[in-house]
């Protein structure tokens, strides 16, 4: 029996996981020494994954666990220039590799899944795709992986997106993009559109406040832009990223990207949430001013949470 620690290579945290341990994302676990098989007791939520990913190592414990499921307008993702006026089946799980103190979905992003891991919350890729097909009559065009960070369980996204494309469904990814390039290159060929959070343009903010890495996010954005429809969102948090200087840097970066002139930017208003209740909502005048500044540099700028 192998009892060695393994390194998770999904994101820049590169967690070293002893057998049975879970990474910072709370959703990737070292199963070494406890072989995953089709009849492994206590792991019914990943049984159906075994024929696709026969592993004895690091695997997402959130595979197939759907904590949130809703038929949303595509504009809520937010995506403004991708199939406008349509609806999309939005699915979320648990776990995230960032630690944003203002997270509005913290009940699932910070969860270790213990309250969700049950047969009642399990949907195989086939079952989720079947629901998406069944809701076409209600205007649904596909599946959006959203609410928590979908790519900490990228295997489920990949398996489901492949099946969705076989059924002529669109696939959407809503992500913070703090994911290593090899994972991105596996998943993005099966994704039609993304909204990526560009939360700041400062390394210290990513490192010290968000628990992430700006260079990794930039690399993810740059890869995605060559493969999919991409829209970006920046949540404007008072005292964190609300200056004209930083917005100018973000706009200059977007224009430098492949097809950058056509990439939409969503400038969103902050409201106190989670562990960041020490400041008021972003002043509307700040959002409007940054919108004016960005609109002078970019073709498609939208405001959100107004």
Order of alpha helices (4+ residues) and beta strands (2+ residues): beta-beta-beta-beta-beta-beta-alpha-alpha-beta-alpha-beta-alpha-beta-alpha-beta-alpha-beta-alpha-beta
